[in-house]
């Protein structure tokens, strides 16, 4: 949802929306931290994405929910 849409929401929905954003950011930060000691080319190849896309995520880009799920699955399996 864009900021414009966020302004049109009732207060209770804005609060829920902001909590969702905070949770997604927390997930991303955890993923970035866990991937920081990995070889990104290998990780990208194993989860079926390009190195450039994974590098962009590590530098602050916002991945899709599907990509987040793939990364979490990879990290859980490689423990």
N, C-alpha and C positions, 0 to 999 in steps of 0.2 A: 504494500500500500504506500502510496506517495504521501508526502507531507500534506498535500492539499486534501487528500481523502481523510487523513488523520484529523484534520481540523473540523471535518464535518461529522465526526463520530461523537456520540454521547460520552460523557466523562468516564463511565464505567468501562466502555469498550476501548477508550484511549488507554486506560490503565492496563487492560489485558494486552493490547497491542504492544505497548511499550515493554511489558514483561516478556512477551514473545521475542522481541528484538534483543533484549538483554540476554535471554537464554541462548539465542542463536549466536550472539557474539561470544558468550562464554564457551559454547561448544567449539567455535572456530579457534578461539585462543588456545583451548586445550589441544585441539588437533595440531595447530602450528607448533606448540611446545613439544608434543610427542614426535612430530616429524622433523624437528630441528636437528636431530642427530642421525638422520637417515639419508641415504643417497636418493635424491629425488627422481633421478632417471630410472632407477630400479623400481621404486614405488609406483611411479607413473605407468611404467610398462606392465607391472603386475595387476594394476586395477583398471587398465584399459583406457588411459587418457594420455595426453601429450605432456612432455616435460614442461613446455611453455605454460600450459594451463595450470599445472601444479605449482610452478614457480610464481605465477601471478597470484595464486591463492596465498602462498607463503609471504608475499610482499604486501598483502592487505586486500587483495581482491575478494569479492564475495561469490562463493560457489553456489551452485544449485543445491537443493535439499538432497537430490539423488547423489551428487558428488560427495557431500558430507557423509551420507550413509555408506557409500563405497569405501571412503577413507576410514570410517569407524570400524567397518567390518574387517578391512585389511589389518588395522592395528590390533583388533581383538584376536584375530587368527594368528598373528605373528608373535604373540607373547611367549 
